Amino acid sequence: MLGYDDKRNFFRMMINSACELVVKDDESTRTLQAVCKDISATGMSFELEENSMEMGTLVNVHIASTSSQIPSLSASAKVVRCEAIGDNSCLIGVEIIEMK
């Protein structure tokens, strides 16, 4: 595609939408509020107020729809990237395992 520099197989759609992450790790199950920055056919990225998140951590993602014609999104995903973006924030990338 002309002018397309991203080396990904699928386009990313920027959404900047509030969402809920249910983190399932060794310590416990906890719910975090985050902002979904973008989504593609195979993954998503989120900004959240956490110092970091371990690679391989499993999360359930829920993004509520603001339209009666568009269903809410629910998915299971695995953390594949974590980048600190401040003292108490990070940007995580997840691979979608299953859409629910």
GINORJO-V959278 format. One record per residue. N is the residue number from 1. RES is the residue in one small letter. PHI is phi in radians with two decimals (* if undefined). PSI is psi in degrees with one decimal (999 if undefined). Layout:
# GINORJO-V959278
N_RES_PHI_PSI + N_RES_PHI_PSI
This chain:
# GINORJO-V959278
1_m_*_133.0 + 2_l_-1.12_127.0 + 3_g_1.37_7.1 + 4_y_-1.72_105.8 + 5_d_-1.61_-16.8 + 6_d_-1.21_132.9 + 7_k_-1.58_15.1 + 8_r_-1.39_159.7 + 9_n_-1.40_-21.7 + 10_f_-2.26_147.3 + 11_f_-1.20_147.1 + 12_r_-1.73_137.8 + 13_m_-1.89_120.2 + 14_m_-1.29_129.1 + 15_i_-2.22_-29.3 + 16_n_0.76_59.2 + 17_s_-2.07_140.4 + 18_a_-1.12_142.4 + 19_c_-2.63_173.0 + 20_e_-2.12_131.7 + 21_l_-1.99_126.6 + 22_v_-1.79_111.6 + 23_v_-1.60_127.1 + 24_k_-2.00_94.5 + 25_d_-2.11_-176.5 + 26_d_-1.08_-32.5 + 27_e_-1.30_-47.5 + 28_s_-3.05_-177.4 + 29_t_-1.88_127.0 + 30_r_-2.40_155.6 + 31_t_-1.94_130.6 + 32_l_-2.14_146.6 + 33_q_-1.63_137.2 + 34_a_-2.52_176.0 + 35_v_-2.09_119.8 + 36_c_-1.37_116.0 + 37_k_-1.42_-44.3 + 38_d_-2.70_164.8 + 39_i_-2.52_146.4 + 40_s_-2.34_-172.8 + 41_a_-1.16_-23.6 + 42_t_-2.13_-4.7 + 43_g_-2.86_177.1 + 44_m_-2.58_162.8 + 45_s_-2.26_147.2 + 46_f_-2.34_145.7 + 47_e_-1.85_128.4 + 48_l_-2.50_158.7 + 49_e_-1.52_75.6 + 50_e_-2.49_151.9 + 51_n_-1.22_-40.5 + 52_s_-2.91_171.8 + 53_m_-2.51_135.5 + 54_e_-1.16_140.7 + 55_m_-1.07_141.2 + 56_g_1.55_-7.8 + 57_t_-1.09_134.6 + 58_l_-1.58_137.7 + 59_v_-2.37_149.7 + 60_n_-1.83_133.0 + 61_v_-1.96_135.7 + 62_h_-2.34_121.9 + 63_i_-2.07_113.0 + 64_a_-1.28_140.5 + 65_s_-1.46_144.9 + 66_t_-1.75_4.4 + 67_s_-2.21_139.5 + 68_s_-1.25_-15.2 + 69_q_-1.64_-9.9 + 70_i_-2.07_123.1 + 71_p_-1.24_155.5 + 72_s_-1.15_157.0 + 73_l_-1.85_131.2 + 74_s_-2.33_133.2 + 75_a_-2.64_154.2 + 76_s_-1.72_140.1 + 77_a_-2.60_165.5 + 78_k_-2.18_133.9 + 79_v_-1.21_125.8 + 80_v_-2.08_-9.2 + 81_r_-2.69_142.9 + 82_c_-2.52_125.8 + 83_e_-2.30_123.0 + 84_a_-1.17_135.3 + 85_i_-2.19_15.2 + 86_g_2.98_-175.9 + 87_d_-1.11_-38.5 + 88_n_-2.21_24.7 + 89_s_-2.36_152.8 + 90_c_-2.55_160.3 + 91_l_-1.95_120.0 + 92_i_-1.97_146.0 + 93_g_-1.96_136.9 + 94_v_-2.20_150.8 + 95_e_-1.74_127.8 + 96_i_-1.28_126.9 + 97_i_-1.64_-43.5 + 98_e_-2.70_134.5 + 99_m_-1.55_138.3 + 100_k_-1.87_999
